[in-house]
Amino acid sequence: MFHVIEDDQARRLVERAEAIDIVSAAYRAAAAGQAAVSQPSALFLRGRPEPDTHFKVKGAVLDALNVAGFRLIADGARTVDGKNAYLYVADAETGRPIGMVSESWLHRIRTASTGLVTCRALRPRGIRTIALIGTGRIAEEFIRSCHCVFPQVEILLASRSTARARAAAERWQALTPIRLRAAELKDALSAAETVVTISDAAERLFAAADLPAGALICAMGGRHEFDSDVLAACDVFVVDEIDFVCAVGSGSHWIASGQVTRADLERRLDATIGQVLAGVKSLPDDRPTLTIIQGMAVCDLAIAKTVLDRAAAKA
């Protein structure tokens, strides 16, 4: 039976703590060669030019779960959130379609989970303070999930607009048992040993000089949040998947603006987050570290497969 799982049903079938464990397992599978992403990592297609509709497709396969899938998303002035993104899942051996899962909530929880998994892997001794830059729905999911990984952490919420950060902090405090407070962007950066960026910014939000010594920066924004001086100031560089890091986000901007080349990024790369989780690479946990996490489709696929299995069991 082919199942189509909409957003509300998907939310009921996976807990946030489970999503974190699923993401960790998917990263380890990728590092072990038991999962792969599509080549190229993303395919882009224009839609109707007038409303600027455009499409993106990302594929992945997970051997242990015997599934392959494609994340299909449309963006534009007339697209409707919650109705414009689905993950198509098929049997990896026979090609038989299994189902489709809405990628509205699933994408947000996957992104939040990947950030938390990354921070835990790169700072295993724990984190006391996180500067979270972003006030959108993915940042909200990060807030909701954070206590599952860092129950004692304090989050300093920052944005290009301090008023917006303050309003979000007031709304979101009820969603988490951890302490959450708004701060000016530069104050948050100077006070936190870990910086997580989940913004829609297309401009430089901070410079390397704004960061404290030994900071961990986990960058997940889809556009341009800072320049390559941050990379130059860091001793350790980690990504989830280099192809997509070079296709979107700050890495893509650095390449397009001539700050670095793809070859530069590849030479600087110390490990993937999957290699760290699998124990293939060991990295210092007290050095200035930049990690760019743009989203591996294997993580979306693993969560979607869990959702489909549970929906089938209830049918």
VMD Tcl script that draws the C-alpha trace (Angstrom):
set ca {
  {0.00 0.00 0.00}
  {1.33 3.42 -0.98}
  {0.98 5.83 1.94}
  {0.91 9.61 1.70}
  {1.72 11.04 5.12}
  {0.79 14.65 5.67}
  {2.39 16.97 8.16}
  {0.06 16.48 11.14}
  {0.32 12.69 10.97}
  {4.11 12.78 10.64}
  {4.37 14.84 13.82}
  {2.45 12.17 15.74}
  {4.63 9.30 14.58}
  {8.16 10.42 15.59}
  {9.33 11.99 18.84}
  {12.06 14.62 18.85}
  {14.48 12.49 20.88}
  {13.94 9.67 18.40}
  {14.72 11.95 15.47}
  {18.08 12.79 17.06}
  {18.95 9.09 17.35}
  {17.78 8.42 13.77}
  {19.95 11.24 12.42}
  {23.00 9.94 14.32}
  {22.51 6.45 12.89}
  {22.09 7.80 9.34}
  {25.31 9.81 9.59}
  {27.20 6.76 10.81}
  {25.77 4.66 7.97}
  {26.99 7.22 5.45}
  {30.48 7.20 6.96}
  {30.54 3.39 6.78}
  {29.61 3.39 3.09}
  {26.15 1.96 3.84}
  {24.34 5.06 2.62}
  {24.86 7.52 -0.21}
  {23.48 10.75 -1.61}
  {22.64 11.49 -5.22}
  {25.17 12.73 -7.73}
  {24.88 15.63 -8.13}
  {23.83 16.20 -4.52}
  {20.97 18.43 -5.70}
  {19.19 19.02 -8.99}
  {17.65 22.43 -9.64}
  {14.81 23.18 -12.05}
  {13.00 26.39 -12.83}
  {9.23 26.51 -12.77}
  {7.07 29.32 -14.09}
  {9.28 32.42 -14.38}
  {6.65 35.00 -13.41}
  {6.15 33.93 -9.76}
  {9.79 32.79 -9.62}
  {8.86 29.21 -8.80}
  {11.82 26.84 -8.68}
  {12.30 23.19 -7.76}
  {15.04 21.26 -5.97}
  {15.53 17.48 -5.80}
  {17.91 15.65 -3.45}
  {18.28 11.88 -3.42}
  {19.65 9.28 -1.00}
  {19.83 5.56 -0.35}
  {20.10 3.68 2.97}
  {21.28 0.09 2.56}
  {20.35 -1.17 6.04}
  {16.76 0.01 5.59}
  {16.65 -1.03 1.91}
  {15.17 2.29 0.86}
  {15.96 5.00 -1.64}
  {14.26 8.35 -1.75}
  {14.06 11.80 -3.24}
  {13.30 15.00 -1.42}
  {11.18 17.17 -3.73}
  {10.68 20.82 -2.84}
  {9.24 23.84 -4.63}
  {9.77 27.46 -3.62}
  {8.30 30.64 -4.99}
  {5.85 33.45 -4.42}
  {2.81 31.17 -4.90}
  {3.97 28.01 -3.17}
  {2.12 27.00 0.01}
  {4.17 25.89 3.01}
  {3.29 22.35 4.02}
  {2.09 21.53 0.52}
  {5.22 22.16 -1.52}
  {7.70 19.56 -0.23}
  {7.54 15.76 0.02}
  {9.97 12.91 0.38}
  {9.30 10.07 -2.06}
  {10.42 6.68 -0.68}
  {10.93 3.46 -2.66}
  {12.28 -0.05 -2.09}
  {16.00 0.23 -2.96}
  {16.07 -3.26 -4.52}
  {12.83 -3.54 -6.48}
  {12.10 0.15 -6.96}
  {8.58 -0.39 -5.62}
  {7.09 2.89 -4.35}
  {6.43 2.78 -0.61}
  {5.05 6.23 0.10}
  {5.51 9.97 0.38}
  {5.98 11.99 3.54}
  {5.35 15.71 3.93}
  {8.66 17.53 4.32}
  {7.30 20.52 6.23}
  {7.80 19.47 9.87}
  {10.12 16.61 8.95}
  {12.60 19.02 7.33}
  {12.56 21.31 10.36}
  {13.07 18.53 12.88}
  {15.80 16.96 10.74}
  {17.68 20.25 10.51}
  {17.40 20.90 14.25}
  {18.50 17.34 15.01}
  {21.53 17.52 12.72}
  {22.71 20.68 14.46}
  {22.34 19.15 17.91}
  {24.00 15.89 16.88}
  {26.90 17.85 15.39}
  {27.43 20.01 18.47}
  {27.37 16.96 20.76}
  {29.84 15.07 18.56}
  {32.31 17.96 18.34}
  {32.00 19.04 21.97}
  {31.53 15.71 23.81}
  {32.44 17.20 27.19}
  {29.35 19.34 26.97}
  {28.30 22.89 26.19}
  {27.25 25.54 28.69}
  {26.04 28.33 26.42}
  {24.80 28.42 22.84}
  {24.33 31.58 20.82}
  {21.47 30.70 18.48}
  {21.17 33.10 15.55}
  {17.76 32.81 13.93}
  {14.12 33.26 14.88}
  {12.37 31.13 12.25}
  {10.59 27.79 12.47}
  {13.77 25.70 12.33}
  {15.25 27.71 15.19}
  {12.04 27.01 17.13}
  {12.51 23.28 16.55}
  {16.10 23.58 17.76}
  {14.78 25.18 20.95}
  {12.18 22.43 21.39}
  {14.74 19.63 20.93}
  {17.80 21.10 22.65}
  {17.10 19.70 26.13}
  {17.22 16.15 24.72}
  {20.95 16.63 24.11}
  {22.01 19.50 26.38}
  {19.65 19.61 29.39}
  {21.76 22.16 31.30}
  {22.58 24.57 28.49}
  {21.58 28.23 28.30}
  {20.57 29.61 24.91}
  {21.19 33.23 23.96}
  {18.78 33.96 21.13}
  {19.96 36.58 18.66}
  {18.90 37.99 15.33}
  {19.54 40.89 13.01}
  {16.64 42.44 14.95}
  {17.02 42.35 18.73}
  {13.30 43.15 19.09}
  {12.45 40.08 17.01}
  {14.79 37.95 19.11}
  {13.23 39.26 22.30}
  {9.71 38.50 21.09}
  {10.71 34.99 19.99}
  {12.42 34.26 23.31}
  {9.28 35.27 25.19}
  {7.12 32.97 23.02}
  {9.50 30.03 23.06}
  {10.47 29.87 26.72}
  {7.32 27.83 27.41}
  {8.46 25.27 24.82}
  {11.65 24.25 26.65}
  {12.83 23.51 30.20}
  {16.22 25.14 29.50}
  {16.95 28.81 30.09}
  {16.37 30.99 27.04}
  {17.02 34.71 26.79}
  {17.41 37.26 24.02}
  {20.64 39.14 23.49}
  {22.22 41.62 21.13}
  {24.00 39.74 18.37}
  {27.54 40.78 19.35}
  {26.84 40.16 23.05}
  {25.55 36.67 22.32}
  {28.60 35.86 20.19}
  {31.07 37.04 22.82}
  {29.35 35.17 25.67}
  {28.84 31.74 24.10}
  {31.41 29.05 23.37}
  {29.12 27.58 20.69}
  {27.39 29.51 17.89}
  {24.57 27.93 15.86}
  {23.31 29.85 12.83}
  {19.90 28.98 11.37}
  {18.96 32.19 9.63}
  {17.69 33.24 6.22}
  {20.29 36.00 6.05}
  {21.98 36.83 2.77}
  {24.56 39.11 4.35}
  {27.49 38.96 6.73}
  {26.14 38.71 10.28}
  {29.49 38.60 12.04}
  {33.24 38.37 11.48}
  {35.88 36.07 12.90}
  {36.96 38.87 15.25}
  {33.51 38.77 16.91}
  {33.94 35.14 18.06}
  {35.47 34.02 21.36}
  {38.65 31.94 21.39}
  {38.07 28.24 20.78}
  {34.48 28.68 19.62}
  {32.49 26.03 17.78}
  {30.44 27.46 14.90}
  {27.69 25.26 13.49}
  {26.39 26.95 10.34}
  {23.11 25.74 8.86}
  {21.72 28.76 7.02}
  {20.82 28.26 3.39}
  {22.26 31.54 2.15}
  {25.17 33.78 3.26}
  {25.72 34.32 6.98}
  {29.44 35.11 7.23}
  {32.58 35.32 5.10}
  {35.56 33.00 4.75}
  {37.54 34.84 7.43}
  {35.69 32.60 9.88}
  {37.03 29.52 8.12}
  {40.53 30.99 8.09}
  {40.36 31.62 11.84}
  {39.34 28.04 12.66}
  {41.73 25.12 13.19}
  {39.14 22.44 12.40}
  {36.69 22.27 9.48}
  {33.86 19.71 9.34}
  {30.91 19.28 6.96}
  {28.07 16.82 6.52}
  {28.51 16.43 2.74}
  {30.93 18.54 0.73}
  {29.03 18.64 -2.58}
  {25.95 20.29 -1.09}
  {28.05 22.59 1.10}
  {29.55 23.89 -2.14}
  {26.11 24.24 -3.76}
  {24.21 26.32 -1.18}
  {24.82 28.38 1.95}
  {27.93 30.27 2.99}
  {30.30 27.83 1.28}
  {28.57 28.38 -2.03}
  {28.72 32.15 -1.53}
  {32.45 32.04 -0.82}
  {33.04 30.15 -4.05}
  {30.77 32.39 -6.13}
  {32.32 35.58 -4.72}
  {35.89 34.38 -5.28}
  {36.80 34.16 -1.58}
  {37.77 30.48 -1.88}
  {37.61 27.69 -4.44}
  {36.05 24.28 -4.01}
  {39.58 22.86 -4.00}
  {40.40 25.18 -1.08}
  {37.46 23.84 0.91}
  {38.35 20.24 0.14}
  {41.96 20.81 1.23}
  {40.80 22.38 4.50}
  {38.32 19.61 5.28}
  {39.25 17.56 8.35}
  {36.26 15.20 8.51}
  {32.59 14.70 7.85}
  {30.33 14.62 10.87}
  {29.55 11.00 10.02}
  {33.23 10.11 10.30}
  {33.40 11.78 13.71}
  {30.30 9.92 14.94}
  {31.59 6.60 13.59}
  {34.99 7.05 15.23}
  {36.76 7.10 11.87}
  {38.20 10.55 12.57}
  {39.21 11.92 15.96}
  {39.27 15.71 16.32}
  {40.32 18.02 19.16}
  {37.33 19.27 21.12}
  {38.90 22.49 22.37}
  {40.06 24.15 19.16}
  {38.27 26.81 17.05}
  {36.00 24.72 14.84}
  {33.75 25.52 11.91}
  {31.18 22.99 10.81}
  {28.81 23.61 7.91}
  {25.75 21.40 7.97}
  {23.59 21.88 4.87}
  {21.50 18.73 5.18}
  {22.10 15.19 3.96}
  {19.11 13.56 2.36}
  {20.01 10.29 4.12}
  {18.80 11.88 7.37}
  {15.47 12.94 5.85}
  {15.08 9.48 4.33}
  {15.76 7.68 7.61}
  {13.13 9.72 9.47}
  {10.64 9.33 6.62}
  {11.11 5.54 6.62}
  {10.34 5.45 10.35}
  {7.20 7.50 9.75}
  {6.04 5.22 6.92}
  {6.71 2.04 8.91}
  {4.64 3.30 11.82}
  {1.85 4.51 9.57}
  {1.74 1.08 7.90}
  {1.62 -0.64 11.28}
  {-1.39 1.46 12.27}
  {-3.23 0.92 8.97}
}
mol new
graphics top color blue
foreach p $ca { graphics top sphere $p radius 0.5 }
foreach p [lrange $ca 0 end-1] q [lrange $ca 1 end] { graphics top cylinder $p $q radius 0.2 }
display resetview
